[in-house]
Amino acid sequence: MNQRLRFGDYVLDSLLQRVTCAGAIVPLKPKTFDLLCVLLANRGRVVPKEELLDWLWPRQVVSEANLSQAVYELRRALGDTARPARWIRNVPRRGYGFAGEVTPAEEAPELRVPRSIAVLPFRSLGATDDGAPLGLGVADAIITHLARAGGMVVRPLSAVARFAGAGLDALSAGRRLEVDCVVEGTIQLAAGQLRASGRLLRVADGVCLWADGLTLAAEDVFEVQDRLAAGVVAATVQHSAPTASQHRREAGNPEAHSLYLKGRYCWHKWTPPAFFQAVEYLQQAIALDPSHAPSHAFLAGAWSTLAIYGVLPPREAFAAARAAASRAVELAPAMSEGHEMVGAIQLFFDWEPAAAMRSLDRAIELDPDSCNARHLRALALAQGGRHAAAMAELRRVLRADPLSLIAHTDVGYLHYWNRNFDAALAASEAMLRLDAGFAHVHLLRAYVLSALGRAAEASEAMDRSLTLGGRPLMLSGDRAYILGRAGDAAEARSIIAALQEEARHHYVDPFAVALGYLGLGERDPFFAWLERAAENRSRDLVLLEVLPVMDAVRHDPRFAAFTDRHLLSSR
């Protein structure tokens, strides 16, 4: 089969394993993509169902229902749901055929200079735990050099960190990240030496465009990073001249740098235990090198996230975060991450979106490609009801990091906060096709389905979120709300009682209890616990005025009095 085939506005590229429509990628599951390939390769004839089953599930015994589901998903992805079908023809009791006109598509021009690139975390070949964080650090250094050099889209570290230890080959990762070229490599610490090798691959055909390897003393980690980065830049960026910024070696204590990399590695695991571990590593790094601004910035981020997750009391965690963020800005006023963390604190703890916007704008001025700063800016805009501007920021995040699960989910939340429940549900369904194992999207679905009056489905989505999320305490208030709205008052009250008992021994966000009472429609205890949430500076309150769940009490005079008293600065 020709590697690139066109039908209508669609182009199938069998080499890149993707389908595009007017240049935009059409998300397809692997089996659905394979089905389309088989039908196109056999266009002009009806392919029997038995033959399709053998193609798609070789040496497996599966029912025709699996094939019917794959056909349904393919039709839906291609917008082929009308009758008669435009693309996929069904011949009853026989099989399926491709009905549309197919022509060869122009081959993509050879990439002499890549337009986009991703640097995967270098794989550790050592037996110790130090290699994986160092591999992430090497990738980060190369990403920084490439971004400074300019001339192409560089996927941020947040986009590639998920591939650390994933076992996915580099070309597959490159296709998922939708880039022209990908950098992969290995790193090994042994006998006081650091061995590193890297190579640059063209995703379209797997051709190696550059490769290098070096062995230096273990303490020369900065030299390793700089030399590998310089090689990649020279191989990818036209007319790149070495500049002071490109080749400036990061000074500092190698042991502190190693601890910093471990802290960042834990940060990217994105779980409460990992954030606690990140705090420990980053504090150790700062003890050895107090002037290392990135350690202070990421320490601020770890403390902030522990508060945002509801693991630690906000007053305690955000106080530590503020001290670290302020120190980061003091040490490196031209570093984006420090201003980004200050903005996060101003948004989630101070409830001052205007101040947060100023800090985030400064962060973006310093690093226009900062996905985190733009994501936070989107939330600050959403708080003020500026949904179109917030959506534009999230779209920009997704252009830089097309696999960002939280950004995709927050697109759905923006629709939900704007009371566009059908669009929110559609966004959540698109997310399920991307990754059905992401707990946050099921939580979104629970709230959207509840708003649509589909109580049973909302409860199922809530249970799925709990199963996948592994943080039952954090989501207990959400579950109590969903069940209360569904009419299961007994179970909702049981959850509320359990939360109140847990609060006698450990921190529990009072807003969780308030949510439970809101779901039951009991306003007096709801407002009482809402006041406690304000006293604790619950992070959810910054979005209180756009949350659809608050529509039930929005006309209660106590709600207006509460927002005037506590949230006036957020308007």
C-alpha positions, -999 to 999 in steps of 0.1 A, spaced: 0 0 0 12 35 -8 26 51 24 3 82 20 -33 79 8 -59 106 5 -96 102 7 -116 134 9 -99 157 34 -83 128 51 -47 115 46 -35 82 60 2 80 66 11 43 72 47 52 80 39 77 107 9 55 117 -16 84 118 -45 99 100 -49 137 95 -79 158 84 -70 192 69 -37 189 87 -51 180 122 -44 146 136 -75 123 140 -72 103 172 -75 66 165 -69 35 186 -43 11 172 -69 -15 162 -90 11 145 -61 24 126 -52 -11 115 -87 -17 103 -86 14 81 -53 3 67 -67 -32 58 -98 -17 42 -78 8 21 -53 -19 10 -83 -40 -1 -104 -12 -16 -125 -23 -45 -136 -55 -28 -156 -66 2 -133 -80 29 -150 -109 47 -155 -106 84 -134 -137 90 -105 -122 71 -107 -89 90 -107 -108 123 -76 -127 112 -59 -94 102 -67 -76 134 -65 -103 159 -41 -129 145 -40 -162 164 -67 -150 188 -103 -161 192 -126 -131 194 -162 -125 186 -176 -104 157 -187 -79 184 -150 -67 186 -150 -61 149 -183 -43 150 -170 -20 178 -138 -12 157 -160 -4 127 -182 18 149 -152 37 163 -137 42 128 -169 55 114 -173 79 143 -137 92 140 -142 98 103 -176 114 107 -191 86 87 -223 81 107 -249 92 81 -267 68 58 -257 58 32 -221 56 45 -195 76 27 -164 57 36 -171 23 53 -196 1 34 -213 -28 53 -224 -58 32 -248 -78 55 -236 -113 63 -204 -108 43 -181 -81 55 -169 -45 50 -154 -25 22 -140 10 16 -165 29 -5 -147 63 -11 -123 74 -38 -87 70 -28 -57 87 -44 -20 88 -35 -11 118 -14 20 139 -21 49 126 -1 60 148 28 91 168 18 123 154 33 132 171 65 166 187 61 159 210 91 133 196 116 104 218 125 98 201 158 118 179 182 114 159 214 142 149 237 134 117 256 148 111 291 180 92 287 178 56 298 198 45 328 220 14 323 233 13 358 222 -7 388 218 23 411 188 46 414 209 77 404 207 71 367 170 77 361 170 113 376 202 120 358 187 108 325 158 133 330 183 160 338 203 154 306 171 156 286 162 189 304 196 204 296 193 195 259 157 209 258 170 241 273 198 245 248 174 238 218 148 262 231 175 289 234 188 282 199 153 287 184 141 279 150 118 249 158 92 237 182 108 219 212 86 197 234 89 207 270 102 184 298 66 180 310 57 164 277 86 139 276 89 130 313 60 105 311 82 84 288 109 78 315 110 40 320 79 35 298 97 10 276 83 27 244 107 29 214 119 63 204 101 64 171 68 55 186 73 81 213 81 106 185 49 98 167 28 102 198 45 135 205 38 146 169 74 157 162 98 155 132 128 143 151 135 127 185 166 124 206 172 93 227 202 81 247 217 61 275 236 71 306 256 50 331 274 58 363 301 33 371 334 32 389 335 70 392 329 75 355 299 88 336 292 73 302 266 89 280 256 84 244 228 100 224 214 99 189 190 120 168 164 101 148 141 113 120 107 100 130 94 96 94 119 69 85 141 62 115 172 76 99 199 86 124 210 122 118 235 125 145 251 103 172 278 109 199 292 92 230 315 103 257 330 91 290 340 116 317 345 117 354 313 114 373 316 150 387 318 164 352 280 160 347 277 196 335 303 190 308 284 159 296 251 178 294 267 207 275 285 186 250 255 164 241 233 195 239 258 213 216 259 183 193 221 181 190 219 219 184 246 217 157 227 188 140 193 204 140 194 242 139 205 259 107 233 285 110 235 280 147 264 298 162 277 290 196 266 317 220 274 324 256 239 314 267 240 281 247 273 270 261 272 285 296 279 257 320 257 257 351 280 262 380 274 246 413 279 216 435 277 183 416 262 165 447 236 193 451 228 190 414 223 153 418 199 158 446 181 185 426 176 161 397 162 135 421 138 161 434 126 169 399 124 133 390 101 127 420 81 159 410 73 144 376 58 113 392 29 136 403 18 116 434 16 129 470 43 105 483 66 115 455 60 152 463 71 146 499 102 128 486 108 158 462 107 181 492 133 160 510 157 159 481 153 196 473 159 206 509 191 186 509 202 202 476 196 236 491 216 228 522 246 220 500 240 248 475 218 276 490 223 298 459 208 273 434 176 291 424 159 262 405 160 241 437 141 268 456 116 271 427 108 234 425 107 232 463 80 259 462 62 239 436 63 207 457 49 224 488 22 242 468 10 209 452 8 192 485 -16 220 496 -35 219 463 -39 181 466 -54 186 501 -26 166 517 -13 194 540 -31 224 555 -28 253 530 -15 278 556 14 255 565 23 243 530 19 276 512 39 295 539 68 272 531 61 275 493 61 313 496 95 314 513 110 291 487 95 310 457 105 344 470 141 331 475 141 317 439 130 351 425 156 369 447 184 346 435 174 346 398 150 373 389 153 364 352 143 327 358 107 320 348 100 293 373 103 315 403 77 340 391 55 310 380 55 297 416 48 331 431 18 333 407 5 299 418 6 310 455 -12 343 447 -39 324 428 -45 294 451 -37 308 485 -40 346 484 -71 344 460 -57 374 441 -59 365 404 -49 400 393 -16 397 412 -12 361 400 -17 373 364 11 399 367 35 372 381 25 347 354 28 373 327 63 380 339 71 342 338 58 340 303 77 370 292 109 353 304 99 319 289 71 322 263 70 284 260 63 277 297 34 253 297 29 255 335 27 293 335 3 293 307 -19 266 323 -20 286 356 -28 317 336 -57 299 320 -71 291 355 -67 327 366 -86 338 335 -113 312 341 -118 325 376 -128 358 362 -152 343 337 -129 349 307 -135 315 293 -125 323 257 -91 337 268 -86 308 291 -94 283 263 -68 300 241 -41 296 267 -50 259 271 -49 254 234 -14 269 233 -4 245 261 -17 216 240 2 227 209 34 225 230 24 193 249 -3 174 229 -3 146 254 -9 167 285 -37 148 302 -44 176 327 -46 203 300 -70 181 279 -91 176 310 -91 213 319 -105 220 284 -135 200 296 -136 218 329 -137 252 311 -168 240 292 -183 228 324 -176 260 343 -192 278 313 -223 256 317 -217 241 283 -223 206 296 -226 188 262 -192 202 251 -177 193 285 -190 157 280 -176 155 245 -142 168 257 -142 141 284 -151 114 258 -122 126 237 -99 123 267 -111 87 274 -99 79 239 -65 94 247 -61 77 281 -91 61 299 -69 55 330 -66 92 340 -86 96 372 -93 134 368 -113 129 336 -137 105 353 -141 131 381 -150 157 354 -175 133 339 -191 127 373 -198 164 377 -210 169 341 -233 138 342 -247 150 375 -254 184 360 -272 167 331 -293 147 355 -278 114 347 -273 104 383 -265 67 379 -238 74 352 -224 101 374 -220 77 404 -203 52 381 -179 78 369 -172 89 405 -164 53 415 -141 50 385 -122 81 395 -118 68 430 -105 34 417 -80 50 394 -69 80 416 -58 61 447 -67 92 469 -101 83 485 -98 110 512 -92 138 487 -122 127 466 -146 119 494 -163 152 494 -169 149 457 -183 114 461 -206 127 489 -219 155 466 -225 131 437 -243 106 458 -263 132 476 -275 146 443 -283 111 431 -306 106 461 -284 82 481 -286 104 513 -276 76 536 -242 69 519 -236 106 515 -241 111 553 -219 82 560 -190 98 540 -195 131 557 -194 115 591 -162 97 581 -146 129 570 -155 146 602 -140 118 622 -108 118 601 -105 156 607 -101 149 644 -68 131 637 -55 145 603 -60 174 581 -92 173 560 -102 201 537 -134 216 552 -146 223 516 -150 185 512 -175 184 540 -192 215 526 -196 198 493 -212 168 509 -239 190 526 -244 209 493 -252 176 476 -278 169 503 -293 203 499 -286 212 535 -277 248 534 -270 256 570 -242 231 576 -230 239 540 -224 275 548 -209 267 582 -183 244 566 -178 269 538 -167 294 565 -142 269 578 -129 263 543 -123 301 541 -104 301 574 -82 272 561 -77 290 527 -91 260 507 -77 262 472 -112 254 456 -126 287 468 -107 307 442 -131 292 416 -162 293 438 -180 319 417 -178 299 385 -186 264 399 -219 252 385 -225 233 418 -229 266 435 -259 276 413 -281 259 439 -272 285 466 -261 314 444 -293 334 452 -290 327 489 -280 360 506 -254 342 526 -236 333 494 -232 369 483 -222 379 518 -196 351 518 -180 361 485 -180 398 494 -163 390 527 -137 366 515 -133 368 477 -136 405 469 -100 407 459 -105 379 433 -129 400 412 
